[in-house]
Amino acid sequence: MPALLLAGEKRLLEMIARAQPLAGILDACCRLFDDLADDAVSSVLLLDEGGTLLRPGAAPNLPPGFMLALEGSALIGPAEGSCGTAAWRREPVFVADIASDPLWDKYRRLPLEYGWRACWSMPILSSSGKVLGTFGVYARRARAPTALQCNVIARFSDLASIAIERSSSMAALRRSEERYELAVDAAGDGHTDWIVASDTFYASPRFLALCGMPPETVFANRADFTARFPFHPEERQRVIDQLGEHFAGSTIRFQLELRILVRGEVRWLQLTGLCSRDAQGRLVRWNAATTDVTDRVRSETALRASEQRYALAMSAAEEGHWDWDIQRDEFYGSPRMLEMYGFPPDTVFAGRADFLARFPFHPEDKPKWEKAAAEHFAGRSARFDLEIRMMPRGEVRWIHLTGICQRDAAGTPVRWTGAVSDVTERRRLEEQLRLAQRLEAMGTLAGGIAHDFNNILASILGYGEMALRDAPEGSRLRRDVGQIVAAGERGRALVDRILAFSRSGMGERVAVHVEAVAREALDQLASQLPDGVQVSARLQAGRAAMLGDCTQVHQVLSNLMLNGAQAMEHGGLLRVALETRSYRERSLATIGSIAAADYIVLTVSDSGAGIPPAILGRIFDPFFTTKQVGVGTGLGLSMVHAIVTELGGAVSVASTEGQGSTFTVFLPRSGDAPADGAAGTQPAAPRGRGQRVLVVDDEEALARLAGAMLDDLGYGHDAFTSPALALAAFSAAPERYDAVITDERMPGMSGSELIRALRALRAGIPVVLASGYSGAALARQGGAGGVLRKPYSVMELALALEQIFGPHVN
């Protein structure tokens, strides 16, 4: 989203800079916002000349009938919906529920008819604070905007303000220029002539017209003229003093611009005078030409204001500029460019060679820049377009350079101009996206492998558990079978890790007391750490909770601690810290981004060898490892990435070779964990009373295993490996079966599809859904009353049946 927003803002600012029609700019502004919004659309309302009505300016994605109904009815006032009230208050008005908010008492029927439930409006203010209109957002769900959405709405309001002011200034400038051209064409200069000896003062008709005097006006002398001349009050003494100094001096020519008041209107005149002096330098005659330059002055004022707004627009676009006059070897860099390159704001370059000698090229990218520049200067590329790295102040930054050469008639470059923008954040986001895509692809593969492996483990653990139950205590058989079961359990743990990485094992989210889980994990991991590794723990998060499950916290901490311990081959100190933090501004992390919110922050630091910069970008890739064969699986950090991303968090990595690494995990906080309840005792496995269960699993071994477990628990069963055959058997005698246990992933028909078909024959049949992908959400999706995570034990099967049978189980 940040990259799309920045690109869109840049396009809008370019449209503003090119003085494109206001309607098109506002339309593009709304379309950009709507593309970024989830279920909301935007509109721009413009204040009419009377200052009492808001009229539609742009709303490309709102129904035409809705906008037509607003024409002439969108008043400004203290209770005139979101937009009218925002313009009245000159502050944002965010209405979360139109149906109940009193601001919409007079208008709520219209938006509700079109399905709009919330309306958030931001006033569009000029640079002087004048209301220009409103930027409104309509949402279909009753809700308040998020902090991020508030910031985005404010940014779009600012963009609309720049566009409207720029359009107004350009229109005023065009009108002023037209008036000036007409004035020049229609009339010449005014003239005055003062003969000092006789004190005779003459003013031409054009001069009299410029001063707003009747054409028959005659002045008795210069004093009479001075007394009747329509000086601007702030100009009178200044002009008299400067003319007096000129008359008393020795200069011949005199130029002055001054303001006058003609019928209450301020006008600007340009006065150009010529003194005639005698041999002694005394003034004998004064002739002057007077031109009305009001339009020019106003145009210049408007142009300066327009240029200031253009400079602000360019500043908002975060671009720097350069200009190289090749023939004179004069190189100019804008303040923003100097800032990006790490130069002081007053930096001046002796020429292009001086600039290149001081430019902070990244050593690996300088040849790339030189080649692209040579190609462009040779005429083999129409535009210079390049992204390279530079190192201002020792920090690696990415910049995007675009430039073009102006050439003479012979094709020789005479001038080179261009723009530069800092794209470091965009490149980081792109790298994060590429990493996420790689992880998603590997996760899909890993999830499929884990599912098939689960079926194998189900047979090993199920039959192993049954064999272990029957093996004599202390016998070799019991010991050997116990080893098989233990190996199967390790395999199940590995599958759990793979599923966590693939995000297929995500269950229901609950409030997790992170510090309690962290303490438990630290206790369990203490015995697994190599000799010589010391652990220093500082857990200060209190009862702060996150939404997830305990296993996720355990896996994140375990993987980070084991990763840090393995990085310290000769021992060292492993620091673990847990605390709460609040952030008020968004920032980027190595993985994900840190929003303005409250977080539970887990930090794991080691004193090992550190991570080389060359591989830092790959450490979260699945199966990537630098450890020796047999040490680690390469899944640890990729699992951390998958879990933290699933939780909506972020990970930052800081590492220095030879000093160690620090991993900081940001987990979104969700209030506090509830108080601990009393621990319950594990009941004996509940048994059945002969109920008949229909078992469906495409793996024959698993179907037989489930049947054997059911027999041991006191149930009857019919087992099928084909969903179609199971459905046919059930269709022949729906009342024969008291419950159904079905696998989810089967060829031809999934478990969820089978459940729907069985329910069509007998609506109330109890169902347990078995799958390698656990979670109540999966059960609800398939319509099952319970869910079994493969591989499952006899106890887990008994409890699942107890859940769906309730009091009918003994």
Beta strands, then each sheet from edge to edge (+ up, - down):
strand 1: 40-47
strand 2: 54-58
strand 3: 93-95
strand 4: 118-125
strand 5: 131-139
strand 6: 190-195
strand 7: 200-203
strand 8: 253-262
strand 9: 265-277
strand 10: 283-292
strand 11: 319-325
strand 12: 330-333
strand 13: 384-390
strand 14: 397-407
strand 15: 413-422
strand 16: 510-513
strand 17: 533-539
strand 18: 545-548
strand 19: 572-582
strand 20: 587-588
strand 21: 593-594
strand 22: 598-605
strand 23: 650-656
strand 24: 660-668
strand 25: 692-696
strand 26: 716-720
strand 27: 739-743
strand 28: 767-771
strand 29: 786-789
sheet 1: 2+ 1- 5+ 4- 3+
sheet 2: 7+ 6- 10+ 9- 8+
sheet 3: 12+ 11- 15+ 14- 13+
sheet 4: 16+ 18-
sheet 5: 17+ 19+ 22- 24+ 23-
sheet 6: 20+ 21-
sheet 7: 26+ 25+ 27+ 28+ 29+
end
